Amino acid sequence: MKRMTSILTAMLVSVAAGVCAGGEIGFVEDFSLAKDRAEVLKRLIPGTHEHYYYTCLYHQDRGELDQVDKVVAAWINRYGRTSLVREIEDRQALLRYDKAPAKSLAYITRRLNLHFNHQRATMGKKSTLKTALDQNLISRATLTRVALARHTRTLAGFEDAALDWVIHLNLSADRRRHLLRRLARPDHDNLPKLVVDDLNYKYSRGFGSHPIHGRLLPGQMEQCIKLRANLLNNTNFVNIYLTKLRAGWDVDLRHDTKAREAYLDRLWAFASRLAPAHNSLKAHVLYQRLVHDRALGKYDKARFMTYIKLPRSAPYARREYIYNKSRRQYWVNLRADYRRYTVLPPTGNDEPLVRSYLMHFFATEKTYAPYAVYMNDNYLRAVFAETKAVLGLGDAEEWYAARQEEIKGKCRDGVVCAMIEAGEIDLKDEIPIPPAHKDRIVSIVDFIMTGA
């Protein structure tokens, strides 16, 4: 014990010198050599680190370890467990070793983070530990069974990497929907069937409700059509299909004539299969193809006739044709904008294009009768007359009269439209205009033309 005391005294001197480095060395010397250290402690300000520290040293030197515990508790309560506090605690553990070795060793082990978990290596002894996992516990079949049992309506028990083989399992409708919601790639042979089966489910939100719908390949979309033909009437399906027909982003459709023509051919091959409800899309595609052909000096009459057969509200359209009950609800909207899907501009006013095609055909034709089924006589007669007059064919006076008749026809069409908007003519009435309205229309047109 005397030897321990001498060692602690030496440590006291060195540590105290470190604590007071840069301070007054005289106090350390006075404290160390004083016969009555209690008197020397009175020189320190109570409540300071130095006062707590030297008070603990004073009691430790006197063997009053329980008193040190009280001082340390007050010290920690005021300043927390500082490095000086830990030093005093370390000294306490060493000083108590004689009476409580187990407690001191436990403190030192914890303080130094010591671990005694080493095992003796015995040479030549056969290990009894298993070197392989039980395959029955970790097999795909076992884990699949556990995951499905834990999540009864979803595939939450499977990571995305497992979906490549989960897609071939016999899944319930809810799990199939959860699978489609999570799929990121379309490269699965049975994906079209899963998509159609989900669409046939009573709680389906329709095509386009899952991101994977927009990632289907063209061949897969054709398989979907075979499995569910009415998809061709679904606007979302049609719009997504259109995006699959685009040329690559490295193709310049404005200047690459062949690529543009091939793209328009793909669009029409698809659009021509659609129901009349998609007449606006059909007109959009045909208009762009007619513009393309005209730029190349080509005038395809069959394609032009297909275009004008689509009913629309236009100055040149024949009322009897477009107001027919079977066509009235399928009018073309020439302002429809499909750029998001076809990257082609809207049609807008197509009369200049229609007129240019008619003039090309009328240059060699002797009558406009084949077009009169779909277009009004006044417009056709005027364009026919204009074409002949420009080319110097026939009687110029006759062509001028025909031109006047077109102007009169436009007035008559305007009057009819105004009467329809005013409710004087019911759209449910059959065309031509009922006789009761004809006299009034004629009188209004004569007034506009002659002022009398």
SESE-901470 format. One record per residue (C-alpha): residue in one letter; residue number from 1; x, z, y. Coordinates in Angstrom, 2 decimals. Layout:
! residues N
 residu num      c1      c3      c2
      a NUM       X       Z       Y
...
***
This chain:
! residues 452
 residu num      c1      c3      c2
      m   1    0.00    0.00    0.00
      k   2    2.88    0.80    2.35
      r   3    4.36   -2.63    1.67
      m   4    0.99   -4.25    2.41
      t   5    0.82   -2.33    5.69
      s   6    4.26   -3.52    6.74
      i   7    3.33   -7.12    5.92
      l   8    0.15   -6.87    7.95
      t   9    2.09   -5.39   10.86
      a  10    4.44   -8.36   10.82
      m  11    1.47  -10.77   10.65
      l  12   -0.11   -8.89   13.51
      v  13    2.88   -9.51   15.72
      s  14    3.09  -13.24   14.99
      v  15   -0.67  -13.87   15.25
      a  16   -1.01  -11.84   18.39
      a  17    1.80  -13.83   19.92
      g  18   -0.15  -17.02   19.12
      v  19   -3.38  -15.67   20.55
      c  20   -1.79  -14.67   23.78
      a  21    0.46  -17.70   24.08
      g  22    0.69  -18.54   27.72
      g  23   -0.70  -15.06   28.55
      e  24    0.91  -11.68   29.03
      i  25    3.44  -11.03   26.21
      g  26    3.73   -7.45   27.47
      f  27    0.36   -6.37   26.03
      v  28    1.25   -7.50   22.51
      e  29    4.46   -5.50   22.71
      d  30    2.70   -2.48   24.20
      f  31    0.04   -2.58   21.51
      s  32    2.52   -3.00   18.69
      l  33    4.87   -0.22   19.79
      a  34    2.35    2.22   21.24
      k  35    1.98    5.58   19.57
      d  36   -1.65    5.74   20.70
      r  37   -3.07    2.23   20.43
      a  38   -6.53    3.46   21.38
      e  39   -5.25    4.08   24.90
      v  40   -3.73    0.59   25.08
      l  41   -7.09   -0.97   24.06
      k  42   -8.70    0.54   27.16
      r  43   -6.70   -1.97   29.23
      l  44   -8.78   -4.86   27.74
      i  45  -12.18   -5.86   29.08
      p  46  -14.90   -4.92   26.55
      g  47  -16.82   -7.88   25.14
      t  48  -13.94  -10.37   25.40
      h  49  -12.37  -12.15   22.46
      e  50   -9.16  -10.17   22.97
      h  51  -10.98   -6.84   22.97
      y  52  -12.83   -7.66   19.74
      y  53   -9.69   -9.01   18.10
      y  54   -7.36   -6.06   18.87
      t  55  -10.09   -3.53   18.13
      c  56  -10.39   -5.02   14.64
      l  57   -6.60   -4.90   14.21
      y  58   -6.61   -1.27   15.35
      h  59   -9.21   -0.24   12.74
      q  60   -7.60   -2.32    9.99
      d  61   -4.26   -0.68   10.64
      r  62   -5.98    2.71   10.32
      g  63   -7.76    1.63    7.12
      e  64  -11.19    1.85    8.74
      l  65  -12.47   -1.36    7.18
      d  66  -16.16   -0.45    7.42
      q  67  -15.74    0.01   11.16
      v  68  -14.18   -3.47   11.33
      d  69  -17.33   -4.91    9.75
      k  70  -19.43   -3.47   12.58
      v  71  -17.14   -4.91   15.25
      v  72  -17.06   -8.32   13.53
      a  73  -20.88   -8.38   13.35
      a  74  -21.13   -7.74   17.10
      w  75  -18.40  -10.32   17.76
      i  76  -20.19  -13.03   15.73
      n  77  -23.49  -12.18   17.34
      r  78  -22.00  -12.86   20.77
      y  79  -19.59  -15.78   20.16
      g  80  -20.32  -17.08   16.70
      r  81  -17.81  -17.39   13.86
      t  82  -14.66  -18.51   15.74
      s  83  -11.20  -19.06   14.27
      l  84  -10.18  -15.55   15.29
      v  85  -13.22  -14.11   13.53
      r  86  -12.29  -15.99   10.35
      e  87   -8.78  -14.61   10.60
      i  88  -10.07  -11.03   10.72
      e  89  -12.41  -11.79    7.79
      d  90   -9.48  -13.17    5.80
      r  91   -7.54   -9.96    6.48
      q  92  -10.54   -7.91    5.40
      a  93  -10.65   -9.71    2.05
      l  94   -6.93   -9.09    1.46
      l  95   -7.10   -5.46    2.51
      r  96  -10.02   -4.78    0.15
      y  97   -8.39   -6.42   -2.85
      d  98   -7.19   -3.06   -4.29
      k  99  -10.69   -1.61   -4.41
      a 100  -12.83   -4.76   -4.87
      p 101  -10.66   -7.53   -6.33
      a 102  -13.56   -9.60   -7.66
      k 103  -15.26   -9.69   -4.28
      s 104  -12.00  -10.59   -2.52
      l 105  -11.21  -13.36   -4.99
      a 106  -14.74  -14.76   -4.65
      y 107  -14.30  -14.86   -0.88
      i 108  -10.89  -16.56   -1.11
      t 109  -12.23  -19.10   -3.62
      r 110  -15.12  -19.94   -1.33
      r 111  -12.93  -19.93    1.79
      l 112  -10.38  -22.31    0.31
      n 113  -13.02  -24.38   -1.55
      l 114  -11.29  -23.87   -4.86
      h 115  -12.75  -25.28   -8.09
      f 116  -11.60  -24.27  -11.54
      n 117  -13.40  -26.93  -13.56
      h 118  -10.39  -28.37  -15.37
      q 119  -10.55  -28.62  -19.12
      r 120   -7.79  -28.43  -21.57
      a 121   -6.94  -31.75  -23.18
      t 122   -6.78  -31.39  -26.93
      m 123   -4.91  -34.18  -28.63
      g 124   -6.38  -35.66  -31.78
      k 125   -9.78  -34.02  -31.44
      k 126  -12.73  -36.35  -32.04
      s 127  -15.26  -36.42  -29.19
      t 128  -18.85  -35.52  -29.97
      l 129  -20.21  -37.05  -26.77
      k 130  -22.28  -40.24  -26.92
      t 131  -20.68  -43.43  -25.66
      a 132  -23.82  -45.63  -25.47
      l 133  -27.32  -45.27  -24.04
      d 134  -30.35  -45.45  -26.28
      q 135  -31.48  -49.05  -25.86
      n 136  -35.04  -48.14  -26.77
      l 137  -35.19  -45.99  -23.66
      i 138  -33.77  -48.53  -21.21
      s 139  -34.99  -51.83  -22.66
      r 140  -36.93  -54.22  -20.41
      a 141  -40.04  -53.75  -22.49
      t 142  -39.89  -49.95  -22.17
      l 143  -39.20  -49.99  -18.43
      t 144  -41.94  -52.57  -17.89
      r 145  -44.43  -50.41  -19.75
      v 146  -43.46  -47.38  -17.69
      a 147  -43.67  -49.29  -14.37
      l 148  -47.10  -50.73  -15.16
      a 149  -48.40  -47.36  -16.26
      r 150  -47.14  -45.68  -13.10
      h 151  -48.57  -48.34  -10.74
      t 152  -51.88  -49.45  -12.20
      r 153  -52.88  -52.07   -9.59
      t 154  -49.61  -53.29   -8.07
      l 155  -46.07  -54.29   -9.00
      a 156  -44.50  -51.54   -6.90
      g 157  -42.49  -50.44   -9.93
      f 158  -40.51  -53.71   -9.92
      e 159  -37.79  -54.79   -7.54
      d 160  -37.85  -58.31   -6.06
      a 161  -35.05  -59.35   -8.42
      a 162  -37.40  -58.75  -11.36
      l 163  -40.16  -61.05  -10.07
      d 164  -38.49  -64.09  -11.67
      w 165  -39.57  -62.86  -15.10
      v 166  -42.52  -60.68  -14.08
      i 167  -44.28  -63.88  -12.97
      h 168  -44.61  -64.85  -16.63
      l 169  -46.42  -61.63  -17.61
      n 170  -50.15  -61.51  -18.18
      l 171  -51.08  -59.84  -14.89
      s 172  -54.38  -58.52  -13.64
      a 173  -55.97  -60.13  -10.56
      d 174  -54.75  -57.36   -8.26
      r 175  -51.19  -57.45   -9.61
      r 176  -51.17  -61.24   -9.41
      r 177  -52.13  -61.01   -5.75
      h 178  -49.38  -58.44   -5.13
      l 179  -46.92  -60.78   -6.85
      l 180  -47.91  -63.75   -4.67
      r 181  -47.59  -61.57   -1.57
      r 182  -44.00  -60.68   -2.49
      l 183  -42.72  -64.02   -3.81
      a 184  -40.13  -65.57   -1.51
      r 185  -39.33  -68.78   -3.43
      p 186  -41.59  -71.43   -4.97
      d 187  -39.29  -72.42   -7.85
      h 188  -41.59  -71.23  -10.65
      d 189  -43.32  -73.61  -13.06
      n 190  -46.57  -71.64  -13.29
      l 191  -46.88  -70.92   -9.57
      p 192  -49.65  -73.53   -8.90
      k 193  -51.85  -72.00  -11.61
      l 194  -51.29  -68.49  -10.23
      v 195  -52.19  -69.70   -6.74
      v 196  -55.39  -71.39   -7.88
      d 197  -56.39  -68.43  -10.09
      d 198  -55.95  -66.17   -7.08
      l 199  -58.07  -68.51   -4.92
      n 200  -60.81  -68.35   -7.55
      y 201  -60.77  -64.54   -7.47
      k 202  -63.80  -63.07   -5.70
      y 203  -61.70  -61.18   -3.16
      s 204  -59.52  -64.14   -2.21
      r 205  -58.86  -64.63    1.50
      g 206  -58.35  -68.36    1.05
      f 207  -55.41  -70.70    1.06
      g 208  -52.76  -69.71    3.56
      s 209  -53.31  -65.96    3.16
      h 210  -49.93  -65.53    1.41
      p 211  -46.57  -66.73    2.81
      i 212  -45.77  -68.41   -0.51
      h 213  -48.64  -70.86    0.12
      g 214  -46.64  -72.39    2.96
      r 215  -43.55  -72.68    0.74
      l 216  -45.15  -74.67   -2.08
      l 217  -43.41  -77.94   -2.89
      p 218  -45.35  -81.25   -2.58
      g 219  -45.51  -81.61   -6.36
      q 220  -46.89  -78.09   -6.68
      m 221  -49.54  -78.79   -4.06
      e 222  -50.62  -81.84   -6.06
      q 223  -50.95  -79.62   -9.13
      c 224  -53.12  -77.27   -7.08
      i 225  -55.38  -80.20   -6.18
      k 226  -55.75  -81.11   -9.85
      l 227  -56.73  -77.53  -10.66
      r 228  -59.04  -77.14   -7.62
      a 229  -60.13  -80.48   -6.15
      n 230  -61.99  -78.99   -3.18
      l 231  -58.66  -77.90   -1.68
      l 232  -58.67  -81.30    0.02
      n 233  -61.55  -79.94    2.11
      n 234  -59.58  -76.85    3.11
      t 235  -58.10  -77.20    6.60
      n 236  -55.24  -74.77    5.93
      f 237  -54.29  -76.61    2.77
      v 238  -54.40  -79.98    4.54
      n 239  -52.29  -78.74    7.46
      i 240  -49.63  -77.24    5.18
      y 241  -49.58  -80.40    3.06
      l 242  -48.93  -82.46    6.21
      t 243  -45.79  -80.44    6.94
      k 244  -44.44  -81.32    3.49
      l 245  -44.58  -85.03    4.36
      r 246  -42.30  -84.84    7.39
      a 247  -39.03  -86.64    7.52
      g 248  -35.87  -84.55    7.54
      w 249  -34.73  -83.00   10.80
      d 250  -31.76  -85.36   10.80
      v 251  -34.10  -88.40   11.00
      d 252  -34.89  -89.85   14.43
      l 253  -38.46  -91.13   14.08
      r 254  -38.50  -92.51   17.62
      h 255  -35.68  -94.98   17.00
      d 256  -35.50  -95.35   13.20
      t 257  -38.24  -97.92   12.58
      k 258  -38.02  -97.86    8.79
      a 259  -38.09  -94.09    8.61
      r 260  -41.08  -93.93   10.97
      e 261  -43.00  -96.52    8.96
      a 262  -42.25  -94.71    5.70
      y 263  -43.44  -91.45    7.25
      l 264  -46.68  -93.02    8.50
      d 265  -47.24  -94.50    5.04
      r 266  -46.88  -91.02    3.49
      l 267  -49.32  -89.57    6.00
      w 268  -51.94  -92.22    5.40
      a 269  -51.55  -92.05    1.62
      f 270  -52.61  -88.43    1.90
      a 271  -55.13  -88.68    4.75
      s 272  -56.99  -91.55    3.09
      r 273  -57.92  -89.18    0.24
      l 274  -59.66  -86.73    2.53
      a 275  -63.37  -86.29    3.11
      p 276  -65.12  -87.46    6.33
      a 277  -64.74  -83.94    7.71
      h 278  -61.12  -84.92    8.39
      n 279  -61.94  -88.12   10.26
      s 280  -60.02  -86.88   13.30
      l 281  -56.86  -86.61   11.24
      k 282  -57.43  -90.04    9.74
      a 283  -57.86  -91.57   13.20
      h 284  -54.73  -89.73   14.39
      v 285  -52.61  -91.24   11.60
      l 286  -54.13  -94.73   11.84
      y 287  -53.72  -94.86   15.60
      q 288  -50.01  -94.04   15.32
      r 289  -49.62  -96.70   12.62
      l 290  -51.43  -99.33   14.72
      v 291  -49.16  -98.53   17.68
      h 292  -46.14  -98.80   15.41
      d 293  -47.27 -102.15   14.00
      r 294  -48.04 -103.59   17.44
      a 295  -44.55 -102.69   18.64
      l 296  -43.20 -104.78   15.76
      g 297  -45.55 -107.69   16.52
      k 298  -47.69 -107.02   13.45
      y 299  -51.50 -106.87   13.62
      d 300  -53.03 -105.74   10.33
      k 301  -56.74 -106.55   10.53
      a 302  -57.70 -104.51    7.47
      r 303  -56.01 -101.43    8.92
      f 304  -57.66 -102.03   12.31
      m 305  -61.08 -102.34   10.70
      t 306  -60.50  -99.07    8.82
      y 307  -59.70  -97.45   12.16
      i 308  -62.79  -98.65   14.07
      k 309  -65.08  -97.74   11.16
      l 310  -64.41  -94.09   11.93
      p 311  -67.32  -92.94   14.16
      r 312  -66.39  -91.68   17.63
      s 313  -67.73  -91.27   21.11
      a 314  -66.07  -94.16   22.94
      p 315  -67.19  -96.80   25.48
      y 316  -66.85  -99.54   22.91
      a 317  -68.59  -97.73   20.02
      r 318  -71.99  -99.01   18.82
      r 319  -74.61  -96.32   19.32
      e 320  -76.66  -97.36   16.30
      y 321  -73.58  -96.88   14.14
      i 322  -72.19  -93.60   15.45
      y 323  -75.60  -91.87   15.76
      n 324  -76.52  -92.58   12.17
      k 325  -77.46  -89.36   10.37
      s 326  -74.69  -89.76    7.79
      r 327  -71.99  -90.16   10.48
      r 328  -73.20  -88.08   13.42
      q 329  -71.48  -84.87   12.25
      y 330  -68.18  -86.56   11.46
      w 331  -67.24  -87.98   14.85
      v 332  -63.55  -88.41   15.56
      n 333  -62.05  -86.14   18.18
      l 334  -59.48  -88.35   19.90
      r 335  -58.05  -85.34   21.73
      a 336  -57.25  -83.45   18.51
      d 337  -53.63  -82.28   18.60
      y 338  -51.80  -82.37   15.25
      r 339  -48.27  -82.17   16.65
      r 340  -47.70  -78.83   14.95
      y 341  -48.13  -80.54   11.59
      t 342  -47.26  -84.22   12.06
      v 343  -44.93  -84.03   15.12
      l 344  -46.92  -87.00   16.48
      p 345  -48.69  -86.92   19.89
      p 346  -52.50  -86.83   20.26
      t 347  -54.41  -90.11   20.49
      g 348  -56.27  -89.62   23.77
      n 349  -57.77  -92.81   25.21
      d 350  -57.48  -95.49   22.51
      e 351  -59.39  -98.25   24.35
      p 352  -56.23 -100.11   25.49
      l 353  -54.99 -100.26   21.89
      v 354  -58.38 -101.41   20.59
      r 355  -58.60 -104.08   23.29
      s 356  -55.10 -105.40   22.56
      y 357  -55.88 -105.77   18.85
      l 358  -59.20 -107.48   19.54
      m 359  -57.58 -109.92   21.95
      h 360  -54.97 -110.77   19.34
      f 361  -57.63 -111.50   16.73
      f 362  -59.99 -113.27   19.16
      a 363  -57.25 -115.73   20.07
      t 364  -57.88 -117.49   16.78
      e 365  -61.38 -116.36   15.80
      k 366  -64.60 -118.09   16.79
      t 367  -66.92 -115.09   16.73
      y 368  -66.87 -111.33   17.17
      a 369  -69.70 -110.77   14.70
      p 370  -67.61 -108.92   12.04
      y 371  -66.82 -106.20   14.59
      a 372  -70.36 -105.85   15.95
      v 373  -71.38 -103.50   13.16
      y 374  -69.11 -100.78   14.63
      m 375  -68.71 -101.84   18.28
      n 376  -71.30 -102.66   20.94
      d 377  -72.03 -106.27   21.73
      n 378  -71.40 -106.07   25.46
      y 379  -67.87 -104.78   24.99
      l 380  -67.06 -107.31   22.28
      r 381  -68.56 -110.19   24.26
      a 382  -66.51 -109.25   27.33
      v 383  -63.21 -108.92   25.44
      f 384  -63.95 -112.14   23.58
      a 385  -64.64 -113.92   26.87
      e 386  -61.57 -112.43   28.52
      t 387  -59.37 -113.57   25.65
      k 388  -60.70 -117.13   25.77
      a 389  -60.42 -117.27   29.56
      v 390  -56.84 -116.05   29.56
      l 391  -55.91 -118.62   26.94
      g 392  -57.84 -121.36   28.74
      l 393  -60.26 -121.93   25.90
      g 394  -63.96 -122.89   26.32
      d 395  -66.20 -122.68   29.44
      a 396  -64.80 -120.34   32.15
      e 397  -68.28 -119.84   33.69
      e 398  -69.61 -118.67   30.37
      w 399  -66.76 -116.14   30.04
      y 400  -67.47 -114.81   33.57
      a 401  -71.12 -114.26   32.71
      a 402  -70.12 -112.39   29.57
      r 403  -67.85 -110.19   31.64
      q 404  -70.74 -109.32   33.96
      e 405  -72.85 -108.47   30.94
      e 406  -70.16 -105.98   29.81
      i 407  -70.32 -104.23   33.17
      k 408  -74.09 -104.06   32.86
      g 409  -73.75 -102.70   29.33
      k 410  -71.45  -99.93   30.53
      c 411  -74.04  -98.95   33.13
      r 412  -76.71  -98.86   30.46
      d 413  -74.53  -96.68   28.20
      g 414  -73.91  -94.30   31.08
      v 415  -77.61  -93.97   31.77
      v 416  -78.37  -93.28   28.10
      c 417  -75.68  -90.61   27.94
      a 418  -77.08  -88.96   31.07
      m 419  -80.57  -88.92   29.58
      i 420  -79.24  -87.41   26.34
      e 421  -77.46  -84.66   28.27
      a 422  -80.61  -84.01   30.31
      g 423  -82.62  -83.66   27.09
      e 424  -84.85  -86.64   27.80
      i 425  -83.65  -88.34   24.61
      d 426  -83.38  -86.23   21.46
      l 427  -80.30  -86.87   19.34
      k 428  -82.50  -86.44   16.29
      d 429  -84.33  -89.65   17.24
      e 430  -83.35  -92.73   15.35
      i 431  -81.24  -95.34   17.11
      p 432  -82.03  -97.77   18.73
      i 433  -83.58  -96.05   21.74
      p 434  -87.34  -95.50   21.37
      p 435  -89.38  -98.13   23.31
      a 436  -90.85  -95.47   25.59
      h 437  -87.46  -95.04   27.28
      k 438  -86.35  -98.68   27.41
      d 439  -88.24  -99.72   30.55
      r 440  -86.91  -96.77   32.52
      i 441  -83.34  -97.45   31.42
      v 442  -83.59 -101.13   32.39
      s 443  -84.95 -100.28   35.85
      i 444  -82.17  -97.78   36.50
      v 445  -79.48 -100.27   35.41
      d 446  -80.96 -103.04   37.60
      f 447  -80.91 -100.68   40.56
      i 448  -77.23  -99.86   39.97
      m 449  -76.29 -103.53   39.56
      t 450  -78.34 -105.03   42.44
      g 451  -79.21 -102.10   44.67
      a 452  -82.90 -102.99   44.48
***
